[in-house]
Amino acid sequence: MLDALDTISDSSTGDAKSDAESHIRLMESSAFIVAVSVAQFVLSYLALVTKTLQAKQCDLVQAYKDVELAKECIHDARNEQTWATLGSYPTRRSGCCHRVH
């Protein structure tokens, strides 16, 4: 995405150039990087729920259990040192959310 914005910035003038440069600055900011990392971390717990709900034969009881498990895992992660290492996911990969099925 940054490459595309760089290309737009290099080959454009006026508002397009200015907008591309603004987006690049925002995407390279630490606040954006942290926000995306946290979002990825939290949303990764919902992968199981998403698969359950998108199945051809959706089991709503199982989906509800998966949602409850995801909520529990996210809650547990908030109480652990996991947040200190958002860039690495070994704890989460082997954590409670992957023991379901």
C-alpha positions as CSV (number, residue, x, y, z in Angstrom):
1,M,0.0,0.0,0.0
2,L,2.9,2.3,0.8
3,D,4.4,1.6,-2.6
4,A,1.1,2.5,-4.3
5,L,1.0,5.8,-2.3
6,D,4.6,6.5,-3.2
7,T,3.8,6.0,-6.9
8,I,0.8,8.3,-6.6
9,S,2.9,10.9,-4.8
10,D,5.7,10.7,-7.4
11,S,3.5,10.8,-10.4
12,S,0.8,13.2,-9.3
13,T,0.4,16.9,-8.6
14,G,-2.0,18.9,-6.5
15,D,-4.5,17.3,-4.2
16,A,-3.6,13.7,-5.2
17,K,0.0,14.2,-4.4
18,S,-0.8,16.0,-1.1
19,D,-3.3,13.3,-0.1
20,A,-0.9,10.5,-0.9
21,E,1.9,12.1,1.2
22,S,-0.5,12.7,4.1
23,H,-1.6,9.0,4.0
24,I,2.1,7.9,3.9
25,R,2.9,10.1,7.0
26,L,-0.1,8.7,8.9
27,M,0.6,5.1,8.0
28,E,4.2,5.5,9.1
29,S,3.2,7.0,12.5
30,S,3.6,4.9,15.6
31,A,0.0,5.5,16.6
32,F,-1.2,3.9,13.3
33,I,1.2,1.0,13.6
34,V,0.1,0.3,17.2
35,A,-3.6,0.6,16.2
36,V,-3.2,-1.8,13.3
37,S,-1.3,-4.3,15.5
38,V,-3.9,-4.3,18.2
39,A,-6.7,-4.6,15.7
40,Q,-4.9,-7.6,14.0
41,F,-4.3,-9.2,17.4
42,V,-8.0,-8.9,18.5
43,L,-9.5,-9.8,15.2
44,S,-7.3,-12.9,14.9
45,Y,-9.3,-14.4,17.8
46,L,-12.5,-14.0,15.7
47,A,-11.2,-16.2,12.8
48,L,-12.8,-19.3,14.3
49,V,-16.1,-17.5,14.8
50,T,-16.0,-16.2,11.2
51,K,-15.4,-19.7,9.8
52,T,-18.2,-21.2,11.9
53,L,-20.7,-18.5,10.8
54,Q,-19.7,-18.8,7.1
55,A,-20.0,-22.6,7.0
56,K,-22.6,-24.0,4.6
57,Q,-24.3,-25.7,7.6
58,C,-23.9,-23.0,10.2
59,D,-24.3,-24.3,13.8
60,L,-25.4,-21.3,15.8
61,V,-24.9,-23.1,19.1
62,Q,-21.3,-23.8,18.1
63,A,-20.9,-20.2,16.9
64,Y,-22.2,-18.9,20.2
65,K,-19.7,-21.1,22.1
66,D,-16.9,-19.9,19.8
67,V,-17.8,-16.3,20.5
68,E,-17.8,-16.9,24.2
69,L,-14.4,-18.6,23.9
70,A,-13.0,-15.7,21.8
71,K,-14.3,-13.2,24.5
72,E,-12.6,-15.3,27.2
73,C,-9.3,-15.5,25.3
74,I,-9.2,-11.8,24.6
75,H,-10.0,-11.1,28.3
76,D,-7.3,-13.4,29.4
77,A,-4.8,-11.9,26.9
78,R,-5.5,-8.4,28.4
79,N,-4.4,-9.8,31.8
80,E,-1.2,-11.3,30.4
81,Q,2.1,-9.9,29.1
82,T,0.8,-10.7,25.6
83,W,0.2,-7.0,24.9
84,A,3.9,-6.3,25.5
85,T,4.8,-8.5,22.5
86,L,2.2,-7.6,19.9
87,G,4.6,-8.3,17.1
88,S,5.0,-12.0,18.0
89,Y,2.1,-14.4,18.3
90,P,3.4,-17.7,19.7
91,T,1.5,-17.4,22.9
92,R,-1.8,-16.7,21.1
93,R,-1.2,-19.4,18.5
94,S,-0.9,-22.0,21.1
95,G,-3.4,-20.4,23.4
96,C,-6.9,-21.3,24.4
97,C,-8.6,-20.2,21.2
98,H,-6.9,-22.9,19.2
99,R,-8.0,-25.8,21.5
100,V,-11.6,-25.6,20.3
101,H,-12.4,-28.4,17.6
